[in-house]
């Protein structure tokens, strides 16, 4: 007797199938005889959109409960240059549910479609009006009664829903595939789903947003306002570019009111948050370009404008002590510095009473007590000026999570993980096509990458969330939402007693128009087989072993990123010579991060131009400390010194080591590593001791290195004419000349004295010279 009910059920099933076959056969050509125009139209619709497309959009996010009619909307778009004649649409439903995501994916995204594809059991036929070239027609209010779908008694799960558009000749013109979920209120563990949403801005060149840009982005219709509006009050986890926060704070009193309000709204949004890399820098691309770790800002000091921050306190702002007879001018005895610290009076600690006793207000250090017979002023707290912002304060924010790196989809190679974790990142978001999970079934989002945690963003779920959030019409959003609902339901059906925890992400350039994202997130939360999950909770579930499938960046992008990494390293190497390296590394690093941002992906030509400018700027920076190139020099003698000059045009004092390398042994440099300290915007003279060995011309290469051994600037070369023997010759010449001169003087003196001695008995002086009077003759004397 038990065979009779089974036989009757079989007959009934065959009858239903038989009823479907004639209608289906009448509407489709026999296998292998589909016209070329029909099959070409179907494939062209998927390839370039220049054809007829058909979309089916189930109502109620594709959820069917017991007693519900299946309500649909059909949309036909004629992308051809010819009008489309009236036709009909045939609707099909498969009562068997999908038990695996792979089967659902194969159904929703087939490689090819033909007119003889099995789409399910025939449900209904709908007339479709003519569609002019380039126009769209919507057929709504399509309803299939619940007794026609006849799903009562079937187990819950996603079902295939198909629609075939037929022309007047009965051939397929287009085909649409979707899904619905039959839900007879069964018990199971829902799929927990986290959705990560980035908040970013368009590209920048220097790593900060100016007041005009912030005012535009945070205006009522600005991109930041629209992004925040879509996520406030939802279950999404929001990843924010810290550049936005730092830029608002850097403007101080000049920050647009709308930007300040936006930052307040973000703080009060009540959503889970974590920071992106600064300027949303491409962490994977920088790793592949040779960066040893993910770079971050080093300093904002050069961008802090003191005029934007009230760092002074006037005398009228501070409480005034009661006047005393000893107070001569009533002025405060301490003032506040720009950093907010106060300085005490000039009295030194331990000093005795002064001629003009007073009360110090700088904390008591060095103050003298008033005489006992004088009234003591009541102690008051003088207000302290607020300090100027620091790098830490500019970036500070009450993040819910931290240490999460988020490269864009399919851009990571295995070696990037070590580079990313080098910067204290503990988790990395990766698209599911970028990893290979050990298990073949759907696993939780966290994966173990061998010491580092990966968070797998499911490509299918992410794609459907993005499609629903970017939908330009209600019909397209409903269509995407129905497929998303079926995908999440199938994950839950795979393991009814062991719910999975999944992650979906939006792309960096997600659409902020309308309220599509908010609607999508709300619909997901309302699905019986879906439950929202905070990303922090997702990180806490068990991880599955996985490996990274290498998906490197494009060659063109890596070329630009390698140039950026070289420029950044060039400035960092130069900065080792400065006492305040942040004066050059701060702006250079912000530029590196800005130009490596994902926002530049849409403008590769502009990026290449900016990268070239960054390379020139880095070279110019590395030349801020250099040797002043002088003229050729002449060295006479065995030992001498070379006078050289080192100039520093940076804003920080620099300490370098001057090294010299002669091209030959004719010249010996007695000290080849001379420390030189040059103050900012000045020059320093250096005398280098050298020894001449032989005559000739010697080229001396001069270079500057920092204390870490990094070469600073470009080495200089000076040509030196060495005349080692000329010093001796000149010395002998001077000696001989001096001897001759001195000897001649002595000779003349001695000779003169001898003459005086020889003529001493005569009345006259010099016997050879004239006499003063007549000389007597010898005869006369006799």
C-alpha positions as CSV (number, residue, x, y, z in Angstrom):
1,X,0.0,0.0,0.0
2,X,3.0,2.3,0.5
3,X,3.8,2.1,-3.2
4,X,0.5,3.8,-4.2
5,X,1.3,7.2,-2.7
6,X,4.8,7.1,-4.1
7,X,3.4,6.2,-7.5
8,X,0.9,9.0,-7.4
9,X,3.6,11.5,-6.4
10,X,5.7,10.3,-9.3
11,X,2.9,10.7,-11.7
12,X,2.1,14.2,-10.4
13,X,5.7,15.3,-10.8
14,X,6.0,13.9,-14.3
15,X,2.7,15.7,-15.1
16,X,4.1,19.0,-14.0
17,X,7.3,18.5,-15.9
18,X,5.3,17.5,-18.9
19,X,3.3,20.6,-18.7
20,X,6.4,22.6,-18.7
21,X,8.1,20.9,-21.6
22,X,5.7,22.0,-24.4
23,X,5.8,25.6,-23.4
24,X,9.6,25.5,-23.1
25,X,9.9,23.6,-26.4
26,X,7.7,26.1,-28.1
27,X,9.8,29.0,-26.9
28,X,13.2,27.6,-27.7
29,X,14.9,26.2,-30.8
30,X,16.1,22.6,-30.7
31,X,19.5,21.9,-29.2
32,X,22.2,23.2,-31.5
33,X,19.9,25.2,-33.7
34,X,19.8,28.5,-31.8
35,X,20.2,31.3,-34.3
36,X,23.6,33.0,-34.5
37,X,21.9,36.3,-33.9
38,X,20.3,35.1,-30.7
39,X,23.4,33.5,-29.2
40,X,25.6,36.4,-30.3
41,X,23.2,38.8,-28.6
42,X,23.4,36.8,-25.4
43,X,27.2,36.7,-25.3
44,X,27.5,40.3,-26.4
45,X,25.4,41.4,-23.6
46,X,27.9,40.0,-21.2
47,X,30.9,41.2,-23.2
48,X,30.4,44.8,-23.9
49,X,26.8,45.7,-23.2
50,X,26.1,46.5,-26.9
51,X,23.1,44.2,-27.1
52,X,19.8,43.4,-25.4
53,X,20.1,42.7,-21.7
54,X,17.5,41.3,-19.3
55,X,17.4,41.7,-15.6
56,X,15.1,40.0,-13.1
57,X,14.6,41.6,-9.7
58,X,12.8,39.6,-7.0
59,X,11.0,41.6,-4.3
60,X,11.6,41.3,-0.5
61,X,15.3,40.8,-1.1
62,X,14.5,37.5,-2.7
63,X,13.0,36.0,0.5
64,X,10.0,33.7,0.1
65,X,8.0,32.6,3.1
66,X,5.1,30.2,3.3
67,X,2.1,31.8,1.6
68,X,4.1,34.5,-0.2
69,X,3.7,35.1,-3.9
70,X,6.8,35.4,-6.0
71,X,6.8,39.1,-7.1
72,X,9.3,40.1,-9.7
73,X,10.3,43.1,-11.9
74,X,11.8,42.5,-15.4
75,X,14.0,45.1,-17.0
76,X,14.8,45.0,-20.7
77,X,17.5,47.3,-22.1
78,X,18.1,47.5,-25.9
79,X,21.7,48.5,-26.4
80,X,21.6,47.8,-30.1
81,X,21.0,50.3,-32.9
82,X,17.8,48.5,-34.0
83,X,14.4,48.5,-32.4
84,X,13.3,45.3,-30.6
85,X,9.9,43.9,-31.5
86,X,7.3,42.8,-29.0
87,X,8.1,39.5,-27.4
88,X,7.5,37.5,-24.3
89,X,9.4,36.5,-21.1
90,X,9.1,33.0,-19.6
91,X,9.9,32.6,-16.0
92,X,11.4,29.4,-14.4
93,X,12.0,28.2,-10.9
94,X,13.9,25.2,-9.6
95,X,12.4,23.8,-6.4
96,X,15.7,22.0,-5.4
97,X,17.9,24.2,-3.3
98,X,21.6,24.8,-3.7
99,X,23.7,22.9,-1.1
100,X,27.1,24.4,-2.0
101,X,28.3,27.9,-2.9
102,X,30.1,26.6,-6.0
103,X,26.8,25.3,-7.5
104,X,25.2,28.7,-6.8
105,X,28.1,30.6,-8.3
106,X,28.0,28.4,-11.4
107,X,24.3,29.1,-11.8
108,X,24.6,32.8,-11.4
109,X,27.7,33.4,-13.5
110,X,27.8,30.8,-16.3
111,X,30.6,31.0,-18.8
112,X,28.1,31.0,-21.7
113,X,24.3,31.0,-22.1
114,X,22.2,29.4,-24.9
115,X,18.5,29.0,-25.7
116,X,18.4,25.4,-24.5
117,X,19.8,26.0,-21.0
118,X,17.8,24.4,-18.3
119,X,16.4,27.2,-16.1
120,X,14.0,25.3,-13.9
121,X,10.3,24.5,-13.9
122,X,8.1,26.7,-16.0
123,X,6.2,29.1,-13.9
124,X,4.6,31.9,-16.0
125,X,4.7,33.8,-19.3
126,X,4.7,37.6,-19.5
127,X,4.3,39.8,-22.5
128,X,7.1,42.3,-23.2
129,X,6.4,45.4,-25.2
130,X,8.7,46.7,-28.1
131,X,11.9,48.4,-27.0
132,X,13.3,51.2,-29.1
133,X,17.1,51.3,-29.8
134,X,19.0,52.6,-26.8
135,X,15.9,52.5,-24.6
136,X,14.9,50.5,-21.5
137,X,11.5,49.1,-20.6
138,X,10.5,47.8,-17.2
139,X,7.8,45.2,-16.7
140,X,6.8,45.3,-13.1
141,X,4.0,43.8,-11.0
142,X,4.9,40.3,-12.2
143,X,3.5,38.0,-9.6
144,X,3.5,34.2,-9.5
145,X,1.0,32.8,-6.9
146,X,2.3,30.8,-4.0
147,X,0.3,27.7,-5.1
148,X,2.1,27.9,-8.4
149,X,5.6,27.9,-6.9
150,X,4.4,25.1,-4.6
151,X,7.4,25.2,-2.2
152,X,5.5,24.2,1.0
153,X,7.1,21.0,2.3
154,X,10.4,21.6,0.6
155,X,13.5,22.3,2.8
156,X,14.8,25.9,3.1
157,X,17.5,27.3,1.0
158,X,18.4,29.2,-2.2
159,X,16.6,28.3,-5.5
160,X,17.5,29.0,-9.1
161,X,15.3,31.7,-10.7
162,X,15.6,32.1,-14.5
163,X,14.0,34.2,-17.2
164,X,14.2,33.8,-20.9
165,X,13.3,36.7,-23.2
166,X,11.9,35.5,-26.6
167,X,11.5,37.3,-29.8
168,X,8.5,37.1,-32.1
169,X,10.1,34.0,-33.7
170,X,10.3,32.2,-30.4
171,X,14.1,32.4,-30.2
172,X,16.0,33.5,-27.2
173,X,17.0,37.1,-27.3
174,X,18.4,37.4,-23.8
175,X,18.6,35.5,-20.6
176,X,18.6,36.5,-16.9
177,X,19.5,34.5,-13.8
178,X,18.8,35.2,-10.2
179,X,17.8,33.4,-7.1
180,X,15.3,33.4,-4.3
181,X,15.5,31.9,-0.8
182,X,12.7,29.7,0.5
183,X,12.4,30.2,4.2
184,X,9.8,28.1,6.1
185,X,11.2,29.3,9.5
186,X,13.6,26.4,10.0
187,X,16.3,26.5,12.7
188,X,20.0,26.9,11.9
189,X,23.0,29.0,12.8
190,X,23.1,32.2,10.7
191,X,26.1,33.4,8.9
192,X,27.9,36.2,10.8
193,X,29.0,38.9,8.4
194,X,31.3,41.9,8.8
195,X,31.3,44.6,6.2
196,X,34.4,46.9,6.1
197,X,33.9,50.4,4.5
198,X,36.8,52.7,3.6
199,X,36.5,56.5,4.1
200,X,39.0,58.3,1.8
201,X,39.5,61.4,-0.3
202,X,40.8,62.0,-3.9
203,X,44.5,62.1,-4.5
204,X,46.8,64.7,-3.0
205,X,50.4,65.7,-3.8
206,X,51.9,66.6,-0.4
207,X,50.0,64.4,2.1
208,X,47.7,67.0,3.6
209,X,44.4,68.5,2.7
210,X,44.1,72.3,2.6
211,X,41.2,74.3,3.9
212,X,39.5,74.6,0.5
213,X,39.6,70.9,-0.1
214,X,38.3,70.1,3.4
215,X,35.5,72.6,3.0
216,X,34.4,71.0,-0.3
217,X,34.7,67.4,1.0
218,X,32.7,68.1,4.2
219,X,30.0,70.3,2.6
220,X,26.5,68.9,2.7
221,X,27.1,67.1,-0.6
222,X,30.8,66.6,-0.2
223,X,32.3,63.1,-0.5
224,X,33.3,62.8,3.1
225,X,29.9,63.9,4.3
226,X,28.2,61.4,2.0
227,X,30.5,58.6,3.0
228,X,29.9,59.2,6.7
229,X,26.2,59.6,6.3
230,X,25.9,56.2,4.7
231,X,27.6,54.3,7.6
232,X,26.4,56.1,10.7
233,X,24.0,53.9,12.6
234,X,24.9,50.8,10.6
235,X,26.8,47.6,11.6
236,X,29.6,48.4,9.2
237,X,33.2,48.7,10.3
238,X,34.7,51.9,9.0
239,X,38.4,52.3,8.0
240,X,39.4,56.0,7.9
241,X,42.4,57.7,6.3
242,X,44.3,59.4,9.2
243,X,45.3,62.1,6.8
244,X,41.8,63.5,7.0
245,X,42.0,63.8,10.8
246,X,45.5,65.3,10.8
247,X,44.7,67.8,8.1
248,X,41.7,69.2,10.0
249,X,43.7,69.6,13.2
250,X,46.7,71.2,11.4
251,X,44.5,74.0,10.3
252,X,43.7,74.9,13.9
253,X,41.6,78.0,14.1
254,X,41.4,78.2,10.3
255,X,39.8,74.8,9.9
256,X,36.4,75.1,8.1
257,X,33.5,74.7,10.5
258,X,32.1,71.9,8.4
259,X,35.3,69.9,8.7
260,X,35.4,70.3,12.5
261,X,31.7,69.2,12.7
262,X,32.5,66.2,10.4
263,X,35.3,65.1,12.8
264,X,32.9,65.5,15.7
265,X,30.3,63.4,13.9
266,X,32.9,60.7,13.2
267,X,33.8,60.5,16.8
268,X,30.2,60.3,17.8
269,X,29.1,57.9,15.0
270,X,29.1,54.8,17.2
271,X,30.6,52.6,14.5
272,X,33.6,50.4,14.8
273,X,36.7,52.1,13.4
274,X,40.3,51.4,12.5
275,X,42.9,53.5,10.6
276,X,44.0,52.9,7.1
277,X,47.7,53.5,6.2
278,X,48.3,57.3,6.2
279,X,47.0,58.8,2.9
280,X,45.7,55.3,2.2
281,X,49.2,54.4,1.0
282,X,49.6,51.2,-1.0
283,X,51.3,49.0,1.6
284,X,51.6,46.0,-0.8
285,X,52.9,48.1,-3.7
286,X,55.5,49.8,-1.5
287,X,56.7,46.5,-0.3
288,X,57.1,45.2,-3.8
289,X,58.9,48.4,-4.7
290,X,61.6,47.7,-2.1
291,X,60.4,49.5,1.1
292,X,61.8,47.6,4.1
293,X,58.6,48.2,6.0
294,X,55.4,50.2,5.6
295,X,56.3,53.8,5.9
296,X,54.5,56.3,8.2
297,X,54.6,60.0,8.8
298,X,57.8,61.2,10.6
299,X,56.8,64.7,11.5
300,X,54.3,67.5,10.8
301,X,56.5,70.2,12.4
302,X,57.1,72.0,9.1
303,X,53.4,72.4,8.6
304,X,52.5,73.7,12.0
305,X,51.6,77.4,11.7
306,X,51.8,79.0,15.1
307,X,49.4,81.7,14.1
308,X,46.6,79.1,13.8
309,X,47.0,78.2,17.5
310,X,46.5,80.5,20.5
311,X,49.7,79.8,22.4
312,X,49.9,83.0,24.4
313,X,48.2,84.2,27.6
314,X,47.7,87.8,28.2
315,X,48.0,89.5,31.6
316,X,44.3,90.1,31.7
317,X,43.6,86.4,31.3
318,X,45.5,85.5,34.4
319,X,44.3,86.1,38.0
320,X,46.1,89.2,39.5
321,X,47.7,88.9,42.9
322,X,46.7,91.5,45.5
323,X,49.0,94.5,45.1
324,X,51.7,95.2,47.7
325,X,53.9,98.2,48.4
326,X,56.9,96.3,47.0
327,X,55.3,95.7,43.6
328,X,56.7,98.5,41.5
329,X,55.3,97.8,38.1
330,X,52.6,95.3,38.6
331,X,53.9,93.0,35.8
332,X,53.8,89.2,36.0
333,X,57.0,87.6,37.0
334,X,56.7,84.7,34.6
335,X,55.6,84.2,31.0
336,X,54.3,81.3,29.0
337,X,56.4,79.8,26.2
338,X,54.9,78.8,22.9
339,X,55.0,75.2,24.0
340,X,52.9,75.9,27.0
341,X,55.6,75.7,29.7
342,X,56.1,78.6,32.1
343,X,59.4,80.2,33.1
344,X,60.2,81.4,36.6
345,X,61.6,84.7,37.7
346,X,65.3,85.5,37.3
347,X,66.1,84.8,41.0
348,X,68.3,81.7,41.2
349,X,67.6,78.9,43.7
350,X,69.0,79.6,47.1
351,X,69.6,83.3,46.5
352,X,69.3,85.7,49.4
353,X,66.9,88.6,49.7
354,X,67.1,91.1,46.9
355,X,66.8,94.9,46.8
356,X,63.4,94.5,45.2
357,X,61.6,91.6,46.9
358,X,58.8,90.0,45.0
359,X,56.8,86.8,44.6
360,X,57.8,84.3,41.8
361,X,54.8,82.7,40.1
362,X,56.7,80.1,38.0
363,X,56.3,77.2,40.4
364,X,58.3,78.6,43.4
365,X,61.8,77.9,42.1
366,X,64.1,80.7,43.1
367,X,61.3,82.9,44.7
368,X,62.0,84.9,47.8
369,X,59.5,84.9,50.7
370,X,57.9,88.3,51.6
371,X,58.7,89.8,55.0
372,X,56.6,88.5,57.8
373,X,54.9,91.8,58.5
374,X,53.6,92.1,54.9
375,X,50.4,90.4,53.7
376,X,50.9,87.2,51.7
377,X,49.1,87.1,48.4
378,X,46.7,84.3,47.9
379,X,48.2,81.6,45.6
380,X,46.5,81.5,42.2
381,X,46.8,79.2,39.2
382,X,47.9,81.0,36.1
383,X,46.4,79.6,33.0
384,X,48.9,77.8,30.7
385,X,48.8,78.3,27.0
386,X,47.9,75.2,25.0
387,X,50.9,73.5,23.4
388,X,51.4,73.4,19.6
389,X,50.2,70.1,18.1
390,X,52.6,67.2,17.8
391,X,52.7,64.4,15.3
392,X,51.2,62.1,18.0
393,X,48.4,64.5,18.9
394,X,47.5,65.2,15.2
395,X,47.1,61.5,14.5
396,X,45.4,60.5,17.8
397,X,41.9,59.1,17.6
398,X,39.9,56.7,19.7
399,X,40.1,53.8,17.2
400,X,38.1,50.7,18.0
401,X,40.8,48.5,16.3
402,X,44.3,49.1,15.1
403,X,47.2,47.3,13.4
404,X,45.1,46.2,10.4
405,X,46.6,46.6,7.0
406,X,44.2,46.8,4.0
407,X,45.7,46.5,0.5
408,X,43.3,46.6,-2.4
409,X,42.0,43.4,-4.0
410,X,44.5,41.1,-5.6
411,X,47.7,43.1,-5.2
412,X,49.6,41.1,-2.5
413,X,52.5,38.7,-2.9
414,X,53.7,36.3,-0.2
415,X,56.8,38.4,0.7
416,X,54.6,41.5,1.4
417,X,53.3,39.9,4.6
418,X,56.7,40.1,6.3
419,X,57.1,43.7,5.2
420,X,53.6,44.6,6.5
421,X,54.1,42.9,9.8
422,X,57.5,44.7,10.2
423,X,55.4,47.9,10.9
424,X,53.5,46.3,13.8
425,X,50.5,45.3,11.7
426,X,49.1,42.1,13.1
427,X,46.4,41.5,10.5
428,X,46.1,42.0,6.8
429,X,42.8,42.1,4.8
430,X,43.2,40.0,1.6
431,X,40.7,39.2,-1.1
432,X,39.7,35.5,-1.3
433,X,41.3,35.2,-4.8
434,X,44.6,36.3,-3.2
435,X,44.8,33.3,-0.8
436,X,44.6,29.6,-1.0
437,X,42.8,28.1,2.0
438,X,43.6,24.5,3.0
439,X,39.9,23.5,3.2
440,X,37.7,23.3,0.2
441,X,34.5,24.4,2.1
442,X,33.7,27.9,3.1
443,X,35.8,28.8,6.1
444,X,35.8,31.7,8.6
445,X,37.4,35.0,7.5
446,X,40.5,34.7,9.7
447,X,43.3,32.7,8.2
448,X,46.8,31.8,9.6
449,X,49.5,32.9,7.1
450,X,52.3,31.4,9.1
451,X,52.7,33.7,12.1
452,X,50.5,36.5,10.7
453,X,46.7,36.8,10.6
454,X,44.9,37.3,7.4
455,X,41.3,38.4,7.1
456,X,39.8,37.0,3.9
457,X,37.4,39.3,2.1
458,X,35.0,37.0,0.3
459,X,35.1,38.0,-3.4
460,X,31.5,36.8,-4.1
461,X,29.9,38.6,-1.1
462,X,32.1,41.7,-1.6
463,X,31.1,41.9,-5.2
464,X,27.4,41.6,-4.5
465,X,27.6,44.2,-1.6
466,X,29.4,46.6,-3.9
467,X,26.9,46.0,-6.7
468,X,24.0,46.6,-4.4
469,X,25.6,49.7,-2.9
470,X,26.4,51.1,-6.4
471,X,23.0,50.3,-8.0
472,X,21.6,53.2,-10.0
473,X,18.1,51.9,-9.9
474,X,15.8,50.1,-7.5
475,X,15.5,47.2,-9.8
476,X,19.3,46.6,-10.1
477,X,19.6,46.9,-6.3
478,X,16.9,44.3,-5.7
479,X,18.6,42.0,-8.2
480,X,22.0,42.3,-6.5
481,X,20.3,42.0,-3.1
482,X,18.5,38.8,-4.1
483,X,21.8,37.1,-5.2
484,X,23.5,38.4,-2.0
485,X,20.7,36.9,0.1
486,X,21.0,33.6,-1.6
487,X,24.8,33.5,-1.2
488,X,24.7,34.2,2.5
489,X,21.9,31.6,2.9
490,X,23.9,28.9,1.1
491,X,26.8,29.5,3.4
492,X,24.5,28.9,6.4
493,X,23.0,25.8,4.7
494,X,26.4,24.2,4.1
495,X,26.9,23.9,7.9
496,X,23.5,24.5,9.6
497,X,24.9,23.8,13.1
498,X,28.3,25.6,12.6
499,X,27.7,29.1,11.5
500,X,30.5,30.8,9.5
501,X,32.0,34.2,10.2
502,X,32.6,36.1,6.9
503,X,34.0,39.4,5.7
504,X,32.9,41.6,2.8
505,X,34.5,44.8,1.8
506,X,33.7,47.8,-0.3
507,X,36.2,49.1,-2.9
508,X,38.1,52.4,-2.4
509,X,36.0,54.2,-4.9
510,X,32.6,53.0,-3.8
511,X,29.6,55.0,-4.8
512,X,28.3,57.4,-2.2
513,X,25.2,58.5,-4.1
514,X,21.9,58.1,-2.5
515,X,21.3,55.7,0.4
516,X,22.1,52.4,-1.4
517,X,24.8,51.2,1.0
518,X,22.7,52.0,4.1
519,X,19.8,50.1,2.5
520,X,22.0,47.1,1.7
521,X,23.5,46.9,5.2
522,X,20.1,47.2,6.8
523,X,18.7,44.5,4.5
524,X,21.6,42.2,5.4
525,X,21.0,42.6,9.1
526,X,17.3,41.7,8.6
527,X,17.9,38.5,6.8
528,X,17.1,35.5,9.0
529,X,20.3,33.7,7.9
530,X,22.6,36.6,8.4
531,X,23.8,38.3,11.6
532,X,26.0,41.4,11.7
533,X,29.5,40.9,13.2
534,X,31.9,43.5,14.4
535,X,35.3,43.1,12.8
536,X,36.9,42.7,16.3
537,X,34.6,39.7,16.9
538,X,35.5,38.3,13.5
539,X,39.2,38.5,14.3
540,X,38.6,36.4,17.5
541,X,37.2,33.3,15.7
542,X,39.2,30.3,14.8
543,X,41.6,30.7,11.8
544,X,42.3,28.3,9.0
545,X,45.7,27.6,7.5
546,X,46.2,29.4,4.2
547,X,48.9,30.6,1.9
548,X,49.2,33.8,-0.2
549,X,48.6,33.4,-4.0
550,X,51.0,35.9,-5.5
551,X,49.1,38.7,-7.3
552,X,51.8,41.4,-7.9
553,X,51.1,45.0,-8.8
554,X,51.3,46.1,-12.4
555,X,54.7,46.8,-13.9
556,X,53.7,50.4,-14.6
557,X,52.7,51.1,-11.0
558,X,55.7,49.4,-9.6
559,X,58.0,51.6,-11.7
560,X,56.5,54.7,-10.1
561,X,56.5,53.2,-6.6
562,X,60.2,52.2,-6.9
563,X,61.1,55.7,-7.8
564,X,59.2,57.0,-4.8
565,X,61.0,54.5,-2.5
566,X,64.4,55.6,-3.9
567,X,63.6,59.2,-3.3
568,X,62.4,58.6,0.2
569,X,65.5,56.7,1.0
570,X,67.7,59.4,-0.5
571,X,66.2,62.0,1.8
572,X,66.4,59.7,4.8
573,X,70.1,59.0,4.2
574,X,70.8,62.7,3.9
575,X,68.9,63.4,7.1
576,X,71.4,61.4,9.2
577,X,73.7,64.4,9.0
578,X,71.2,66.8,10.5
579,X,70.6,67.5,14.2
580,X,66.9,67.8,13.3
581,X,66.3,65.3,10.6
582,X,62.6,65.8,10.6
583,X,63.0,69.1,8.9
584,X,63.6,67.3,5.7
585,X,62.1,63.8,6.3
586,X,58.8,65.1,7.4
587,X,57.7,66.8,4.2
588,X,59.4,64.1,2.0
589,X,57.7,61.2,3.8
590,X,54.3,62.9,3.5
591,X,54.8,63.3,-0.2
592,X,55.9,59.6,-0.5
593,X,52.7,58.4,1.3
594,X,50.5,60.8,-0.7
595,X,51.8,59.7,-4.1
596,X,51.6,56.0,-3.2
597,X,47.9,56.3,-2.3
598,X,45.4,54.1,-4.0
599,X,43.6,57.2,-5.1
600,X,46.2,57.8,-7.8
601,X,45.3,54.5,-9.5
602,X,42.7,56.3,-11.5
603,X,45.3,58.8,-12.8
604,X,48.5,56.9,-13.7
605,X,49.7,59.7,-16.0
606,X,49.4,62.3,-13.3
607,X,51.1,60.0,-10.9
608,X,54.2,59.5,-13.1
609,X,54.6,63.3,-13.5
610,X,54.4,63.8,-9.7
611,X,56.8,61.0,-9.1
612,X,59.3,62.6,-11.4
613,X,59.0,65.9,-9.5
614,X,59.5,64.0,-6.2
615,X,62.7,62.6,-7.5
616,X,64.0,66.0,-8.4
617,X,63.0,67.4,-5.0
618,X,64.8,64.6,-3.2
619,X,68.0,65.2,-5.2
620,X,67.8,68.9,-4.3
621,X,67.3,68.1,-0.7
622,X,70.4,65.9,-0.6
623,X,72.4,68.8,-1.8
624,X,71.5,71.2,1.0
625,X,74.8,70.4,2.7
626,X,77.8,70.5,0.2
627,X,81.4,71.4,-0.3
628,X,81.8,74.8,-1.9
629,X,83.6,74.2,-5.1
630,X,86.6,76.5,-5.4
631,X,89.3,77.1,-7.9
632,X,92.4,75.0,-8.4
633,X,95.1,75.4,-5.7
634,X,98.9,75.6,-5.6
635,X,100.9,74.0,-2.8
636,X,104.5,75.1,-2.3
637,X,106.5,73.2,0.3
638,X,106.5,69.9,2.0
639,X,103.7,70.7,4.5
640,X,100.7,72.9,4.1
641,X,96.9,73.0,4.5
642,X,94.1,73.1,2.1
643,X,91.4,75.8,2.9
644,X,88.0,74.4,2.1
645,X,84.4,75.5,2.8
646,X,81.3,73.5,3.7
647,X,77.9,75.2,3.3
648,X,74.6,74.2,4.9
649,X,71.4,75.7,3.3
650,X,69.0,73.5,5.4
651,X,67.0,74.6,8.4
652,X,69.0,72.4,10.8
653,X,72.5,72.3,12.0
654,X,74.5,69.6,10.3
655,X,77.5,67.5,11.4
656,X,79.4,65.8,8.6
657,X,82.8,64.2,8.1
658,X,85.0,65.6,5.3
659,X,87.0,63.0,3.6
660,X,89.7,63.5,0.9
661,X,91.2,61.0,-1.5
662,X,94.2,62.2,-3.6
663,X,94.5,60.7,-7.1
664,X,98.2,59.9,-6.6
665,X,100.9,59.6,-4.0
666,X,102.4,63.0,-4.8
667,X,100.2,64.4,-2.0
668,X,99.6,62.9,1.4
669,X,96.4,63.9,3.3
670,X,97.5,63.7,7.0
671,X,93.8,63.6,8.3
672,X,91.4,62.1,5.9
673,X,88.2,62.2,8.1
674,X,87.6,65.6,9.6
675,X,84.4,66.3,11.6
676,X,82.7,69.5,10.5
677,X,79.6,71.1,12.2
678,X,77.8,73.7,10.1
679,X,75.0,75.8,11.5
680,X,71.8,76.2,9.6
681,X,72.0,78.6,6.6
682,X,75.7,79.2,7.0
683,X,79.2,78.1,6.0
684,X,82.2,76.6,7.9
685,X,85.9,76.9,6.9
686,X,88.0,73.8,7.2
687,X,91.8,73.6,6.9
688,X,93.0,70.1,5.8
689,X,96.7,69.4,6.6
690,X,98.6,67.8,3.7
691,X,102.2,66.9,2.9
692,X,103.8,67.2,-0.5
693,X,105.8,64.1,-1.6
694,X,106.6,65.0,-5.2
695,X,106.0,67.7,-7.7
696,X,103.0,67.4,-10.1
697,X,99.3,67.9,-10.4
698,X,97.0,65.9,-8.1
699,X,93.2,65.6,-8.3
700,X,91.7,65.4,-4.8
701,X,88.2,63.9,-4.5
702,X,86.4,65.4,-1.6
703,X,83.2,64.0,-0.1
704,X,81.0,64.5,2.9
705,X,79.6,61.5,4.9
706,X,77.3,61.4,7.9
707,X,78.2,59.7,11.2
708,X,76.5,56.6,9.9
709,X,78.7,56.5,6.8
710,X,76.1,57.7,4.3
711,X,77.5,59.9,1.6
712,X,76.1,63.4,1.6
713,X,75.7,65.4,-1.6
714,X,77.8,64.8,-4.7
715,X,81.6,64.5,-4.2
716,X,83.7,67.4,-5.4
717,X,87.1,67.3,-7.1
718,X,89.8,70.0,-6.8
719,X,93.0,70.1,-8.9
720,X,96.2,70.9,-6.8
721,X,99.6,71.8,-8.3
722,X,102.2,70.4,-5.9
723,X,105.7,71.9,-6.0
724,X,107.4,70.1,-3.2
725,X,111.1,71.3,-3.9
726,X,110.3,74.9,-4.4
727,X,110.1,75.6,-0.7
728,X,113.7,74.5,-0.1
729,X,115.0,76.5,-3.0
730,X,113.2,79.6,-2.0
731,X,114.4,79.2,1.6
732,X,118.0,78.9,0.4
733,X,117.6,81.8,-1.9
734,X,116.2,83.9,0.9
735,X,119.0,82.6,3.2
736,X,121.7,83.4,0.8
737,X,120.3,86.7,0.0
738,X,120.1,87.6,3.7
739,X,123.6,86.3,4.3
740,X,125.0,88.4,1.5
741,X,123.2,91.4,2.6
742,X,124.2,90.9,6.2
743,X,127.8,90.1,5.2
744,X,128.1,93.1,3.0
745,X,127.0,95.3,5.8
746,X,129.6,93.8,8.1
747,X,132.3,94.1,5.4
748,X,131.5,97.8,4.8
749,X,131.6,98.5,8.6
750,X,135.0,96.7,9.1
751,X,136.5,98.4,6.1
752,X,135.4,101.8,7.3
753,X,136.8,101.2,10.7
754,X,140.2,100.2,9.2
755,X,140.3,103.3,7.2
756,X,139.6,105.3,10.3
757,X,142.4,103.5,12.1
758,X,145.0,104.0,9.3
759,X,144.4,107.7,9.2
760,X,144.4,108.3,12.9
761,X,147.9,110.2,13.2
762,X,147.3,112.7,10.5
763,X,145.4,116.0,11.0
764,X,143.1,115.1,8.3
765,X,140.5,112.4,8.3
766,X,140.6,110.0,5.5
767,X,144.0,110.1,3.7
768,X,142.4,109.4,0.5
769,X,139.8,112.1,1.0
770,X,140.0,115.9,0.8
771,X,141.6,117.9,3.6
772,X,140.3,120.8,5.6
773,X,143.3,123.2,4.9
774,X,146.5,123.6,3.0
775,X,149.0,120.9,3.4
776,X,152.6,121.9,4.2
777,X,155.3,120.7,2.0
778,X,158.1,118.5,3.4
779,X,160.6,121.2,2.7
780,X,158.7,123.7,4.7
781,X,158.5,121.4,7.6
782,X,162.2,121.0,7.6
